Amino acid sequence: HHTDTMASTTPERSPTSLSITKSSAHHTDTMAPVDAPKLYMEPDLLPANYKPTLDKQKTLEAMWSISTLVEARLHADLGVVKCPAPLAFEATSRINDDLDGSEAMRAVGFHVTNIPRDRGVTKTETEAEEYGLDCEVVQSLANWKRVMLTHFGFDVGRGLFCESTSIRKGYKGDVTHSNIASQWDWEVRIDAAMRTETYLRATVDKIWRIIKDAEHMVHTKYGIAPSLPDTIRFTDPEELHAKWPNASIHERETNAVREWGAIFIIGMGWPLKDGSPPEEVRSPSYDDWTLNGDIIVRHPVTGYRHELSSMGIRVDAAAMRKQLAHRGFDALATRPYHKAVLENRLPLSIGGGIGIARLHMLLLQCVF
């Protein structure tokens, strides 16, 4: 989810079920028509006359301008300070994000032998390994950030953010999706009274205002016309399913952003009331599935859903226990991170990720 992120799960396909809805978004001659191809994210979906809005050097400059603005506003508006991000975790800690928990989404791993040796000396004989450990490349910092709130002693309403890079080997790539996810990972400490949908919506509105102000800066500085609505439309999986009952999940989301421009889908993880699959399969370990969601917009070049952010209020002990049971992952309760949540030894928090490259592509109306 996330994104959580630059990566997206392999979509369901339902070639005949996509209903096309006019969008109020601004169009240029390089943008996709509203009746873009029905299959989700075809590899050749770019318009035949597509060309980047800026040359390569201007694109780099504009990316830096966007990142500078967003990071300053995250600090000012969300009360977070920048922190270095780890590249890998010790595997048995289970602090890495399990994503949807499937084998396909399993983290990329490597082994550290941790054998002392002199610099520049190559040894050919077999060496005993006493301190080796298995490690995993970061998939997401969701769990780690919550631990860091305790490590740094943040008060309620304060927190941290990182510029993270992760590898997600199980995802399907296309013109706007990669197996490398770059994002601003942020986390803020909250208290029990703040674990509400009202607080979640208020936080989404803050992030949306940052995105809109970045869009305004790009328009002023680089002449790229805005494509986003002033406000974001809050919805939920049940409403989308009722409105487009015969469409696949990604088709429903594409229809929604074509109609409303930008949406935040509240409540991702639980199956729908009629037994349909969840809007997205989520890890049971970090977001509360009733208090989370994704910011999704219409990409002005491809015409399709474009996920910018996955975020949510994190699980408390009760929510984690319920979600672990639903996914059949009760055994994880003995792992250090999960045990700390279940024993109320970690602070309550809200957090998420904002896709860096994905925001750049959106605001610069291009693909990388």
Buried (B, 14 or more C-beta within 10 A) or exposed (E): BBBBBBBBBEBEEBEEBBBBBEBEBEBEEBBBEBEBBBBBBBEEBBBEEBEBBBEEEEBEBBBEBBBEBBBEBBBEBBBBEBBEBBEBBBBEBBBBBBBBBEEEBBBBEEEEEEEEEEEEEEEEEEEEEEEEEEBBBBBBBBBBBBBBBBEEEBEBEBBBBBBBBBBBBBBEBBBBBBBBBBBBBBBBBBEEEBBEBEBBBEBBEEBBBBBBBBBBBBBEEBEBBBBBBEEBBBBBBBBBBEBBEEBBBBBBBBBBBBBBBBBBBBBBBBEBEEEEEBBBBBBBBBBBBBBBBBBBBBBBBBBBBBBBBBBBBBBBBEBBBBBBEEBEBEEBBEBEBBBBBBEEEBBBBBBBBBBBBBBBBBBBBBBB
